[in-house]
């Protein structure tokens, strides 16, 4: 794993400050919109058109997983192609080495994910992450921010045949954003802050915040089926992709072991519910998930041994 510095790859582990993991901000923040007008950030010129865009993902990555779920829920499989990286993220970062479930890159012919970034910007500096939404027409990256990509897929393609359904209704937007903010800071990113912490203080701080929020979510779901309102929303998707990885990976590998998700009746019901949404189960690959975390993070699991459990 590593990053690009002025377009040159460097194999470098994640940075911490005072033992605390700090996630870098995404660098590409343009938006696909129905008419190509600028979105909330970046520049305009990215009009929603069938066949114009391509999605690069890892089946292991929870951030990429949320975009795959939205792509499936909105029926965009024929409009937006997809490439899937190998589960192992080692000295060359994400790759397209052959393996079960890997789908190569028909757009740029990349062998390594960082080649997609330098195809967009030969002097790019930053982490090479997934998901990436690529514009085939302008031959550049639209966005590498999963939260933005999810919202684009939710609405930008509705006028040209996307499956009906609004997972970010305007009437619930403020509440969705509030739930997302807490879940991102303490759960989605919280598991990484625990797993990548390099001091006891930083680890305990992250784990305490994580389980405070899981307890809060358990209570929130005691009287309702979904996180916001009485309909499925983006907030459910963003929580689900972390929870589905929690017991197989984060509980042991990232030392998030105060409790498991199966110990929370309402969160367990929630995970089972979202998993039954049309097409969602097909986006889950536990083999990619477990192999990625246990084999890629040598500073955490030097042997690379992948545990057999938990038994479902």
C-alpha positions in Angstrom: 0.0 0.0 0.0 1.2 3.5 -0.5 0.6 6.8 -2.3 1.6 8.9 -5.3 3.9 11.8 -4.9 4.0 14.0 -8.0 2.9 11.0 -10.0 5.5 8.6 -8.6 4.4 5.6 -6.5 5.8 5.2 -2.9 5.1 2.2 -0.7 4.2 3.9 2.5 2.0 2.9 5.5 -0.7 5.2 6.8 0.2 8.3 8.7 -0.7 8.8 12.4 -0.5 11.9 14.5 -0.1 11.4 18.3 -0.9 7.8 17.5 -4.2 8.7 15.8 -5.0 7.6 12.3 -5.9 10.5 10.0 -7.7 9.9 6.8 -6.8 12.1 3.8 -9.5 14.1 2.1 -10.5 13.0 -1.4 -8.9 15.1 -4.1 -11.3 14.6 -7.0 -14.7 16.2 -6.0 -16.6 16.8 -9.3 -20.2 15.8 -9.7 -22.2 14.1 -12.4 -25.5 16.1 -12.8 -28.5 15.6 -15.1 -27.6 18.6 -17.3 -23.8 18.8 -16.7 -24.0 21.9 -14.5 -21.6 22.1 -11.6 -22.6 20.2 -8.5 -21.8 21.1 -4.8 -18.1 21.0 -5.5 -15.6 20.9 -8.4 -16.3 21.9 -12.0 -19.2 21.3 -14.4 -19.3 19.4 -17.7 -20.2 15.9 -16.4 -23.6 15.3 -17.8 -25.4 12.1 -16.9 -25.3 9.9 -20.0 -25.5 6.1 -20.5 -22.2 4.4 -21.0 -20.1 7.5 -20.3 -19.0 6.6 -16.8 -17.1 3.7 -15.3 -16.7 2.7 -11.6 -13.6 1.3 -10.1 -14.1 -0.6 -6.8 -12.8 -3.2 -4.4 -15.3 -5.7 -3.1 -13.4 -5.6 0.2 -13.7 -1.9 0.7 -16.7 -0.6 2.7 -16.4 2.9 1.0 -16.6 1.3 -2.5 -19.3 -1.2 -1.4 -21.7 1.6 -0.7 -21.4 2.8 -4.4 -22.0 -0.7 -5.6 -25.2 -1.0 -3.6 -26.5 2.3 -4.9 -25.6 1.3 -8.5 -27.6 -1.9 -8.0 -30.6 -0.3 -6.3 -30.9 2.4 -9.0 -30.6 -0.2 -11.8 -27.5 1.5 -13.3 -25.5 -1.7 -14.2 -26.0 -1.2 -17.9 -25.3 2.5 -17.8 -22.1 2.4 -15.6 -19.5 -0.2 -16.1 -17.4 -1.6 -13.2 -13.8 -2.8 -12.6 -13.0 -4.8 -9.5 -9.5 -4.8 -7.9 -7.8 -7.8 -6.4 -8.4 -8.2 -2.6 -4.7 -7.9 -1.8 -3.4 -4.3 -1.3 0.4 -4.8 -0.9 3.5 -2.8 -2.0 1.8 -1.7 -5.2 -1.5 -0.8 -3.7 -4.7 -2.0 -5.3 -4.1 -4.1 -8.4 -6.0 -5.9 -11.1 -4.0 -9.1 -10.7 -6.1 -12.1 -11.8 -8.2 -13.7 -9.2 -11.7 -14.9 -8.4 -14.1 -11.9 -8.6 -11.5 -9.6 -10.2 -12.7 -7.6 -13.2 -10.0 -5.9 -15.2 -9.8 -2.4 -16.5 -11.2 -2.1 -20.1 -10.9 1.7 -20.1 -7.3 2.5 -19.3 -5.8 -1.0 -19.4 -4.3 -0.4 -16.0 -2.6 -3.2 -14.1 -2.3 -1.0 -11.0 -5.0 1.3 -9.6 -2.5 4.1 -9.3 -2.2 4.1 -13.1 -5.8 5.2 -13.3 -4.9 8.2 -11.1 -1.9 9.2 -13.2 -4.0 8.8 -16.4 -6.2 11.6 -14.9 -3.4 13.6 -13.5 0.3 12.7 -14.3 1.4 14.8 -11.3 -1.2 13.5 -8.8 -0.1 13.5 -5.1 -2.1 11.6 -2.5 -3.5 8.3 -1.5 -4.8 6.0 -4.2 -8.3 4.9 -3.0 -11.4 3.3 -4.3 -14.1 3.9 -5.4 -13.3 6.0 -8.4 -15.8 7.3 -10.9 -14.2 7.7 -14.3 -15.5 9.8 -17.2 -14.7 8.0 -20.5 -15.5 11.1 -22.6 -13.2 13.5 -20.8 -10.7 10.8 -19.7 -10.5 11.9 -16.2 -11.7 11.1 -12.7 -15.0 12.7 -11.8 -14.8 11.8 -8.1 -13.0 9.5 -5.6 -15.2 10.5 -2.7 -17.7 7.7 -2.0 -20.2 9.9 -0.2 -20.5 12.1 -3.3 -20.6 9.2 -5.7 -23.5 7.7 -3.8 -25.5 10.9 -4.0 -24.8 11.3 -7.7 -26.0 7.7 -8.4 -29.1 8.4 -6.3 -30.5 11.1 -8.6 -28.3 12.2 -11.5 -29.5 9.4 -13.9 -33.2 9.5 -13.0 -34.2 11.3 -16.2 -32.5 8.7 -18.5 -33.9 5.5 -17.1 -32.5 4.8 -13.6 -34.8 2.7 -11.4 -37.2 4.9 -9.4 -36.4 5.5 -5.8 -35.0 8.4 -3.8 -32.6 7.5 -1.0 -31.9 11.1 0.0 -35.4 12.7 0.1 -35.3 16.4 0.7 -37.6 16.2 3.6 -35.2 14.0 5.5 -31.9 15.5 4.3 -31.0 17.3 7.5 -31.6 14.2 9.6 -29.7 12.0 7.1 -26.7 14.3 7.2 -26.7 14.4 11.0 -26.8 10.6 11.3 -24.2 10.2 8.6 -21.9 12.7 10.3 -21.9 10.7 13.6 -21.7 7.3 11.9 -18.9 8.4 9.7 -16.8 9.8 12.5 -17.2 7.1 15.1 -18.3 3.9 13.1 -17.3 4.0 9.4 -14.0 5.7 10.1 -14.0 4.8 13.8 -13.1 1.2 13.2 -10.0 2.3 11.2 -9.1 4.8 13.9 -9.1 1.9 16.4 -7.3 -0.6 14.1 -4.6 1.8 12.9 -4.0 3.5 16.2 -0.4 3.4 17.4 -0.9 4.4 21.0 -3.1 2.9 23.7 -4.8 6.3 24.3 -5.7 6.7 20.6 -7.0 3.2 20.4 -9.2 3.5 23.6 -10.5 6.9 22.4 -11.6 5.4 19.1 -13.1 2.2 20.6 -15.0 4.1 23.2 -16.6 6.4 20.6 -17.4 3.5 18.4 -19.3 1.5 21.0 -21.0 4.6 22.3 -22.5 5.1 18.8 -23.3 1.4 18.3 -25.2 1.6 21.6 -27.0 4.7 20.4 -27.9 3.1 17.1 -29.2 0.0 18.9 -31.6 2.2 20.9 -32.5 4.2 17.8 -33.5 1.1 16.0 -35.6 -0.2 18.9 -38.6 1.7 17.7 -38.0 1.9 14.0 -37.0 -0.2 11.1 -34.6 2.3 9.4 -32.2 4.9 10.7 -34.2 7.9 9.4 -37.9 8.0 8.9 -39.9 5.0 7.8 -38.2 4.5 4.4 -34.7 3.2 3.4 -32.2 5.9 2.9 -28.6 6.5 2.2 -27.9 6.5 5.9 -28.8 2.8 6.1 -26.5 1.9 3.2 -23.6 3.8 4.7 -24.0 2.0 8.1 -24.6 -1.4 6.6 -21.3 -1.7 4.7 -19.4 -1.3 8.0 -21.6 -3.5 10.0 -21.5 -6.4 7.5 -17.7 -6.4 8.0 -17.7 -5.9 11.8 -17.9 -9.4 13.2 -15.7 -11.1 10.5 -13.0 -8.4 10.5 -13.2 -5.4 12.7 -14.0 -7.2 16.0 -10.8 -9.2 15.9 -8.4 -7.6 13.4 -9.0 -4.0 14.5 -9.5 -4.9 18.2 -13.1 -3.6 18.2 -14.0 -6.4 20.6 -16.2 -5.0 23.4 -19.2 -6.5 21.7 -20.1 -8.1 18.3 -22.9 -7.0 16.1 -24.7 -10.3 16.8 -24.8 -9.2 20.5 -27.1 -6.3 19.4 -30.6 -7.6 18.5 -31.7 -4.5 16.7 -28.5 -3.9 14.8 -28.5 -7.6 13.8 -32.1 -7.3 12.6 -31.1 -4.2 10.6 -28.2 -5.9 8.9 -30.4 -8.9 8.0 -33.0 -6.5 6.6 -30.7 -4.5 4.4 -29.1 -7.6 3.2 -32.5 -8.7 1.8 -32.9 -5.5 -0.3 -33.0 -6.4 -4.0 -29.5 -7.1 -5.3 -27.7 -6.2 -2.1 -26.6 -9.7 -1.2 -24.9 -10.0 -4.6 -22.6 -7.1 -3.7 -21.2 -8.8 -0.6 -18.0 -10.9 -1.0 -16.8 -12.1 2.4 -13.9 -13.9 0.9 -12.5 -10.7 -0.6 -13.3 -8.8 2.6 -11.5 -11.2 4.9 -8.5 -11.8 2.6 -8.0 -8.1 2.1 -7.8 -7.1 5.7 -6.0 -10.1 7.1 -3.5 -10.4 4.3 -2.9 -6.7 3.4 -2.2 -5.2 6.9 1.1 -6.8 7.7 1.8 -4.3 10.5 -1.4 -5.6 12.3 -1.3 -9.3 11.2 2.3 -10.2 10.1 1.5 -13.8 9.4 -1.3 -13.0 6.9 -3.3 -15.9 8.3 -7.0 -15.5 7.5 -9.3 -16.8 10.3 -11.9 -19.4 9.3 -14.7 -17.9 11.4 -17.1 -16.6 12.4 -19.5 -19.4 11.3 -22.7 -17.7 10.0 
